[in-house]
């Protein structure tokens, strides 16, 4: 069986493109409204920041989020996979952690270049409460780029971070 495809006339193509653009704009508007989280606060998953900072500029974005939420007092949820710079969100004054979250700790620096930065590592450590800071230091979690996971449940129970309700 041979299927013959007719060429699309130029006027029809432009009309089709206008319809697609119009539908796309409506879809974007709808998704923008429907895609809002059910809660009014921010979260790791809604910001898509769970995989940490790839470079110094990205690291700065994490610091900006921390500053923004500390200034506003809004709730911030650590609700999913959270590694590297993401763990600094624990310093947000109105943070909560879901029991199902996983936080992964390691030294700060450039993984791509294999260079550990003592100052970046210290900056990350300074954002954890005393008990967590002591634990990750004593267990050498911040000495290498190897990931060391701690469950959200343990962050809540053992290190006394508030659970999300």
N, C-alpha and C positions, 0 to 999 in steps of 0.2 A: 504494500500500500504506500503510495507516494502522497505526501502532504505538501501542498503548494502554499507558500506564505506570500501574501500580497504586500507590497511595500506600503508603508504608511505615508499618507500625503502630509506635506509640511504643515498645512493649516490644522489638520487633525492632531498632529504631534504637539504643536504649541498649545492647543486647547487642552490636550491630555496633561501636559506639563503644568498648566495653570491649575487644573483640578487637583493634581497631586500635591502641589505647593499649598493650596488652600486646605486640603484635608490634613496635610502635615502640620500646618499652623494650628488647626483645631485640635489635632491629636496632642501636640506639644502643650497647648493650653490645658486640655483635659488631664493629661498625665501630670502636668505640673501641679494641678489641684488635687488629683486623686492620689498622687504619689507621696503626699505629705505624710509623715509618721502620725500614728494615732495619738502620740503624746506631743506636747509642745516643746519638749526639750531636745537637745542634741544628743547624738550618740556616735560611737565609732562606726557602726554600720551605715548610718544615714550620711555620714561625711566620707565614707570610703577610705578611711585613714588607718585601717588595721595593720597594714603591712610596713609601717614605719617610713622613715626618711631615707631616700636614696642619695641625697647630697645635702650640703649645708643650707641651700635655699629651702629645700623641703623641711629640714629640721626647724628652720625659722617659722614655717607655717604651723607646725605643732605648737611652738611657743606662742604664736599669735592666737590660736584657738584657746589655749589655756588662759591667756590674758583676757580674751573676750568673755569667756564663761565666768571667770573670777570677778570681772567687773560687773557683769549683768546679774550674777547670782542664780542664773538659770541652772536647772538640773542637767547633768551630763551623764549619759549611760555608757559604761563599758560593757557591751552586750554581745561581743563576738570575738573572733580572732584578733589579738592585739599584741603586736611584737615591736621591739625596738623602741623608737621614739614615742610610739603610741602609749607605752606604759607610763610615760610622763603625765598622761591625763589623770592618773591617780592623784595628782596635786591640785586638781580643780576642787575648790572648796565645797561644791555641792555635787560631788561625783557619787555615783552608785555603781555597783558591779552586779551583773547577773550571775547566778551560780553556774550557768552553762558556758560562760566566757572562758577563754584560755589566754593567758598573758605569757609572753615569751621574753626572757631577759638575756642580755648579752652585753659585751663591751661596746662602747661607742667608738665611732671612727669611720673609716672608709673600708667597707668589706671588699669592694672592687679592687682596691689597691693593697688590701691586706695590712692597713695601718691602723692600729688602735690609738685612739686619742684619749689621753688621761683627762684632759679638760672636759671633753664631751661626756666621757664616762662619769666623771664627777658631777656634771650638770644633771645627768639622768638620775644618779643616785640621790642627789639633793631633793628630788621631787617625790621620793618615797617616804612613808612614815618611818620612824626610828626602827620599829620591829622588822619591817620588810627590808630596809636598808642593811640592817645587821645580818639578816638571814642570807641575802644574795651576796653580801661581801664575805661572810664566813664560809659560804659554800662555793666561792670563786665563780659565781655566775657571770660576774662582770670583768673577768680576766681574759676571756677569749670571745671570738665571734660565734662560738657554738650556742645554739638556742637551748634555753632551760625553761621548760613550761611550768607554770603554776596555774591550777584551775581557779576559776572565779569563786567556786565554793571555798577553796582554801584561802584565797585572798580575803574573803569575808570572815570565815571562822578564825583563822590563825592570825591574820594581820589586822583584823578589826575594821576593814573598810565597810561602809554601809551597803547593804543589799538593796537592789532595786525592787520596788513594790509594784 
